[in-house]
Amino acid sequence: MPTNDDRERSINIPTDMANAVLALKHRQDEQRGDWANPRKSHMSEEPWPRQDDPVLEYLLYSFDASVAAGTSVQDAALQLAVHAWFEGGIANYDRGQRDGRAAK
């Protein structure tokens, strides 16, 4: 049975979208300097939440409730992604990483 990672790797991403992502990653790598690249970590490592994380559970519940209330899947997914990204930033800040820009 294919895993979620297998399914994700099989997605055919439009060229313009792939190029935009690669360009952003390149700019981030240049700005990061000699800091470790977080994209080289494994998904099971921080800052990714555990599957039983209460905030993640809430965000997924909110996604399901929004769709059930008539929100399009695309709009609910966008809301989920933005809030998950924000919560990841809060989690890193709480772990003492604070604002990495201040360390330069």
Buried (B, 14 or more C-beta within 10 A) or exposed (E): EEEEEEEEEEEEEEEEEEEEEEEEEEEEEEEEEEEEEEEEEEEEEEBBBEEEBEBBEEBBEBBEEBBEEEBEEEEBBEBBEEBBEEBBEEBBEEEEEEEEEEEE
